[in-house]
Amino acid sequence: MSLQDLGNIGEIIAAIATVATLVYLTVQIRHNSRALVRSNEFAQASSIHDITILFNELNWRLASDGELAEIYTRALAGEELSDTEATRFVAFVNTYIATIENLVGQQNLELGYSDLDSSSALDLFAPIVRQLLETKAGAKWWREVAPHLYIEEFRTQVDAAVDNVRSPLPPGAS
């Protein structure tokens, strides 16, 4: 066998090794792509679960704390609250709004609720948010404190969603 024959055999072996490497890399990329998709699906499911837990905790606070439930009911009825009661109420309102902000942020990152855009997510909660922010304590908090806690873009989105709830229904809608 000549040196040229050995060189040709070496080239064939190198070509086979290259093809085998490419096949191996293709298989690995497919596995990694599937793993990445599953990881993203898990992150989305986890995000949805976390938001659900946050809202459940808020509802549980109202259900399990009779004093807070009374404050909440009185605030929504337009009754006067003491300073301490107003503080407890706006702490609840802030937590509720912060949970919605978390939901909107996760949607923007496509970590959950991807079938909703941020405005429609706000629209889902707008009737409750409207009730909270139309109370005397809630309105004052939204005007005076919320601008220091939430970015203007989010506050504008909340205001728009709340305004849409106030809008009259189109003719024929019920």
N, C-alpha and C positions, 0 to 999 in steps of 0.2 A: 504494500500500500504506500502510495506516495504521500508526500506532505500535502499536496493539493487535495487528495481524497480525504485525508483526515480533517482538513479545513472545511470541506463540504459537509462531512458528517457532523462536525461541530456546529456549522450553521443550521443544519436540520434540527439538531438537538436544541439549539438556542431558540429556533422558531417554535418548536413544540413547547418548550418551557415558557415562552412568551404567551402563546395561546392558552396554556394551562393557567398561567398567572392571571390573564385577563378573565378567564372563566371564573376563577376563584374570586377575583375582585368583584365581578358582577354579582355573584352569589352573596358575598359579604355586604355589598351595597344594598341589595334587596332586603337582606336580614336587618341591616341597620335602619333602612327606611321604614320597614314594618315596625321595628322597635320604637322609632321616633314617633310614628303615627300613634301607636299605643300609648306612648308616654304623654303625648299631647291630649289624647282622649282622656287619660287618667287625670291630667291637670285640669281639664275642663270639668270633669265629673267632680273632682275635689273642690273646685271653685264653686260650683253650683251647691254642693253639699255645705260648704262653709257659709255661704250667703243664707241658705235656708236655716242653718243653725242660728245665725245672728238674728234673723227675724223671729224665729221661734223663741229665742231668749227674751227678746223685747216683749213679745206677747205673753210669755210666762211671767215676766216681771209684773205686768198689769194684772194678770190672773191670780198671782200668788201674794201680791202686796196690796191688801185692802186699802191702805191709806193712799198709796199711789193711784190705785184705781179710782178712788173718790176724787182725788185732785184732778186726774185726767177728765173724769166725767164733769166735774164742776167747771174746769177750764173750757171744755167744749160747749158747755151750756151758757158760757159768757158770764159766769159768776166771778166775783172778786176773789182773788187768791192772796194769801199773806205773802210776804217776801220769801219766806222759807218754802212755801208751797209753789210759788212761781219758780224758784230755783230748781226744785225737784222736777217740775213739769218741763222746764226748758232743757234740763239735763236729759230727760227722756227724749224730747224733740231733737236735740243735738245728736243723740245716739242713733235715732231713727234716720235722720238726714245723712249722717256719716255712713250708715249701712248702705243707703241708696247710692252715695258717692262711691263707695267701694264697688258696688255692683256695676255702676257705669264705667269705672276704671277698668274692671276686669273685662267688661265687654269690649272696651277700646283695645285691650290687649288680646282680644279673642280667646279669653280663658273661660268662657261660659256664656250662655244665653246668646249664642252667635246668631240665632234667627231673629233677634231683636236688635235694633240700633239703640244708641243711648237715649235718644229722645223718646222712643216708644217704651223703653224701660221706665223712664220717668213718668210717662203717661200712665203706665200701669199703677203707679203709686200716687199719682197726682191728686186723686180725690182725698186720700188720707192726709197727704202733705198739706193740701189746701185747708182742711179742717184744723190741722195743727198750727199752721201759720196765720190763720185768721183769728185765732184766739188773741186776747189782749197780750198775754205774756209771750206767746209765740211770735206775734207780729213785732213786738218790741225787740225780742231776741234777734229775729231775722234782720231787722233794720240796723241794730246797734252792735251786735256781737258777731253774727255770722260773717260779715265782710272780713273779719280778722281770722276766721277759721277756714273759709272756703274760697277758692279762686273765683274770680268774677265770671269766667266762662260757665262754671258749674251753677253759680247762683242765677245767671241769666237763663240757663236751660231749665232750672227749677221754676223760675218765675214764668217762663213761657208755657211749661207744662201745666202749671196751676191756672194760668190765664185761659188755657184751652178748656179746662174743666168748667170754668165760669161761662164760657161762650154758649150761647143758646144752641140747641140742636137744630140742624138744618130741617127745612120743611119735609114732612113725611117720615122723619126719623122718630123712633120712640125707644 
